[in-house]
Amino acid sequence: MRILPATLAFLATLLASPAAAQEERARVFASEASNYAVTVYRDPNRSVGGEMDQNNPRGYAMISETRTVTLPRGRSTILFEGVSEGMVAVTAIVSGLPGGTIEKNRNADLLSPAALVDRTLGNRVTITRFNPGTGKSESRDAIVRTRADGGIVLQTGDTFEAVRCSGLSEKLTFDGVPPELSARPIFNIDTYSETGGTYEVVLTYLSWGFDWEANYVAQLGNGRRDGTFPMGLTSWLTVLNDNGQSFPDANLMVVAGKIAIQTDFEELAESPRARGLRLNCYPIGSTARGTPVSSYNVPPPPPPPAGISQGFNDDVIVVTASKVRRDSFASVSPLSVVSEEAMAREENLADLKLYRVPRPVTVSSKGMKQIAFLSREAIRTRWLYEARCEPDDEFYPGDEEDLEETTIRLFTENTVDFGLGASLPMGKVNAFENTTLGPQLVAELELRDYPVGQEVELPLGDSAKVFALCGYEGETEPDDNGARWTKMRMVISNANETPIRVRINFGFPGEWEVRPGRTEDAVVKNGDLVVEVEVPGNGTYDRKWRVRRPPIYFADH
């Protein structure tokens, strides 16, 4: 079969086209970001009372970067330099390109001695050595023949030699840095443009290594005659960024609530590496083990200049653009209230809550920032005491002299009528009380997420002024009385000068039925059967109630 010359030319063009297309693909760097938007989600596995891990935060953020790129005609590769090192590349979306995204990649290496050697494999470098005979440094051309994974072999003319194995002072000089290497993380995509041109694009992606929490400072006021007292509350959003990249003048938002996460973002967000050189030479050490790094006696790095934060070891917190030390934040003096215009604003996001900072802020690398989001001056509050009641315990004569401790809670309602009416994200509350020596810390409380409309109860521990005891009276236990009512006695003593409210908890509602006094009712609250009673100041509550097992109890048992 005879092949025509035209056919041969066509086949040659067809076979060469992939290589030609590869050669013609332009590499274009996007501009630095002109605008950032950072939305931080807290660690989904951190429970109430859990603290942020400053060394390894396990929350994440959605980051949007607005950049400008100028594309030639045809296919090109766009490099986004300076993305977050915790970037989850599979989540990245680029909008604003005329041809969309064909392929996307995350560079695995940062600019480092080892990466520079690997990218120069087979290319020419200059090696400079000190000649002890002449007392001068001599330079010559060489070609890199091995990767930087144990030793570097150069070809100089017709000979091959290892770097830094002669015992002489020597250095390698490279003609330039390959374009794919950068001291900052790079994300790149392939795209296609019919005409070329300049476009504004938005790169959006998830990044690992963030977290946030709420911190509250409560100022407890003086008690009133009705047992209530006003409480001032100042709240702060504490945002943590453990990545090596800062996001200047960003539109910052945080999301409160738990999102169902199935993907292991930490595993997908493998950070790019900056690899150093480890040159192994014989006969130092051994051929099997190589050269111990410690044998070079490398001096420790110099300390950072004064005024530069050393990351989390220096424990610096940024509060509304002013640096203060954490021990100042944890002092007995509550933080001052900031203006409403500077506070983060609450918005709805499905069943979650979003807090938007109204002004641009810098989310610094390896640092924390605090933004005020709530300030209330006079929330109506009271102490709530809780006593556990076991009606099948017998109340003996004289037991009223040996009452048991109750637990105490800080109680209010998250409503406008009570002076609050704002969603409260999970965090910790430092409560202060005024004394003759000024505000003093009286409690550190753990706060779960509280939406508007719910009662807020914060446990403080055992009370030293309120005691209670309950039990059945007589010789017949409630269990022996069947479904008939049994008399029981409830005694509560109050050493406070003001009246208090006490909640008596009977546990699971299916265990007991209770008939308290005429002014009280047995209700189910938070899954428990409870009765709440008022006890006068410096007084005692001593009442006879009736209790029984519900009929269904005996059917189940």
Buried (B, 14 or more C-beta within 10 A) or exposed (E): EEEEEEEEEEEEEEEEEEEEEEEEBEEBBBBEBEBBBBBBBBBBEBEEEEEBBBEEBBBBBBBBBBBBBBBBEBBBBBBBBBBBBBBBBEBBEBEEBEBEBEEBBBBEBBBBBBBBBBBBEEEEBEBEBEEEEEEEEEEEEBBBEBBBEEBBBBBEEEEEBBBBBEEEEBEBEBEEBBEBBBEBBBBBBBBBBEEBEEBEBBBBBBBBBBBBBBBBBBBBBEBEEEBBBBBBBBBBBBBBBBBBBBBEBBBBBBBBBBEEEEEEBBEBBBBBEEBEBBBBBEEEEEEEEBBEEEEEEEEEEEEEEEEEBEBBEEBBBBBBEEEBEEEEBEEEEBBEBBEEEBBBEBEEBEEBBBBBBBEEBBBBBBBBBBBBBBBBEEBBBBBBBBBBBEBBBEBEEEBBEEBEBBBBBBBBBBBEEBBBBBBBBBBBBBBBBEEEEEBEBBBEBBBBBBEBEEBBBBBBEEBEBBBBBBBBBEEEEBBEBEEEBBBBBBBBBBEBEBBBBBBBBBBEBEBBBBBBEEEBEBEEBEEBBBBBBBBEEEBEBEBEBBBBBBEEBEEEE
